[in-house]
Amino acid sequence: MENVLNISAYLFTRITDREQLRPVLRARAEAAGLKGTILLAEEGINLFLAGDADAVRGYVEQLREDSRFAALATTESWSAEQPFRKMLVKLKREIIRMDHPAIRPLEDRAPAVAPRTLKRWLDQGHDDDGRDIVMLDTRNAFEVDYGTFEGALDWRITRFTHFPEAASAHRDALEGKTVVSFCTGGIRCEKAAIYLRDAGIDALQLEGGILGYFEQIGQDHYDGECFVFDEREALAPDLTPRAITTV
């Protein structure tokens, strides 16, 4: 029986008190019996948590009481066992490392396309203006190997810091088209879309990433599974886990 709720979420929001916030968030999570990882950076928060459903949702609601996190949106999935070994709260320079300081989602978000709109575009073979769609996978090569959107571009990068260089090398494949950048939960593809737009490419981010698409759409136009960074290893389009290797 799958009764462990797993959530992933991120939000670009200014955090100036990370050191003080870190022990508070960890203590709350431990008191609620939760395990997982929370990343805190000056640019925002990225979290993966699992535990009793009421405890997980209550933790998120308490977090949203802080105005900085009021807009935090989560993606939910379920597992039969706890997929995390401990509760960690880490301080990072970026919640997803790109090493490109000019990319500041706090100041200028890239436009997003909703999963249902993207499905319609893929069904019809073009966007609402008749432009060709290019699906661009911004994840690392080993993640892409678990599954990706049909016909998606995969530049075989091994870390996200390599994305700007790869984008420059493959610019010709993107020009004149509607580019939809995607990733696991939305955080990498948000930065990627901003980078591409700054470079003159008409790029959108997939709202909620692959997991958000699975949650709203399922398998349509997607081949395989989605790698996740916990011991479930990968999720199918119905958000069921591949396996739990250890507890």
BAKEMI-416553 format. One record per residue (C-alpha): x, y negated, z negated. Coordinates in pm, whole numbers, plus 50000, padded with zeros to 5 digits. Last residue first. Layout:
BEGIN
XYZ;...
END
This chain:
BEGIN
515254974749646;517094992649923;516465001250289;512924988050329;511664995050678;510254981151003;507954956150834;504384948750942;503824913851080;501384925451353;504054915051605;506484939251435;508794926251164;512504933451131;515124941550866;512684946750577;515794941550365;515854904150418;516904879950690;514244887850948;514674902451298;511564899251514;510264929951694;509924941752053;508704923852366;506574892452336;504144879252600;501104889152388;502224906752068;500324888751795;498604855351848;498174835851524;500494853451279;502834866251549;503204830951687;503954817551339;506544844951296;508114836151631;508534799551538;506054780251328;505394754451601;507374764351911;509644734751976;509354713152286;511994702952538;511944679452837;515734677452880;517464643352871;520354652252640;518584636752339;515654659052431;517924689552423;519344681152080;515874674651938;514654707852078;517584726351922;516984710651580;513374722351586;514324755851737;516594762651441;513904755551180;510904771551343;510444804851170;512374830351374;513474809551673;511924791551968;512744764552221;510034757452477;511484740552787;509114723753031;511014722753357;512854696653567;516244705153421;516514736753212;518514761553421;520874733553532;521774725853169;523374759753112;526894748853010;525654718852814;523144739952626;525834765752545;528074738952392;525194724952186;524164760052067;527554771551936;526824758551583;523894782551583;526134812851560;526894842351788;525454827352106;524324852352369;522724825452590;519324842152590;516744826752823;513304841852774;511774863953043;509314880552806;509614865852458;512164882152229;513004914552052;515524931851826;518384922652061;517564885852014;518694888451653;522084902951754;522544874652005;522044846451756;518804826751781;517914797352006;515744817352246;514654794252529;511314800352701;511274780953027;507834770753148;507304758453506;505364726153541;501704725353645;500814696153417;498924718553174;501944741553143;502734769653384;502284807153433;498574808953348;498924834053066;502194817952953;500514784052929;497564798752742;499884816652502;501774784252444;498574765952360;497594792752109;501074791951951;501044753951908;503574733452104;505784709551911;507174675151987;510704669451856;510924652951517;512724619651484;514034605151157;513974634750921;514874657451212;518364641851220;520544654851503;523394629551521;525274649251256;525914679051486;527444706651274;524444729151348;523954745551010;520414753250906;519384739250569;522344715850611;525124707150362;523884735450141;522934740149776;521684775049694;518774788249488;518914825849450;516424850749306;517554886749322;517354919349518;514934908649789;512574930749992;510144938149705;508174968849811;505044977150010;505444947050235;503274918050347;503544887350570;502864850350523;504094819350707;504214788050493;503614750950549;505274724350331;503544690850385;503384681750016;507094688949968;508394653649913;505194644749732;506014669649454;502684686749389;503594708049691;506034727949476;503254736749235;501154749349525;504094769749654;504644786049317;500934793649286;500974810249627;503874832649526;502404840849185;498954848249323;500434871149589;502744890149353;506284888249484;508384875549773;510144843049860;512054828850157;512794791850143;514244763050343;514314727950197;515284693850332;517864670150485;519844664650163;520134702050139;518394728849935;518204765450031;515804788349846;516354825849849;514244855249736;512724870049424;509624860849230;508594871648881;506744839148810;509204829348535;512034836948778;510564813649037;509994785448792;513534788948653;515034788349003;513114757549107;514144738548793;517764749948812;518134736149168;516214703649128;518894686348922;521694694649167;519494687149465;518534652249348;518644632349673;516244653549878;514894637850200;512414659750381;512794684650664;510514713050563;510964750350565;508844780550493;508944818350472;506564839150266;506424875350159;503484889049961;503984922849800;500804943849809;501474966650105;500005000050000;
END
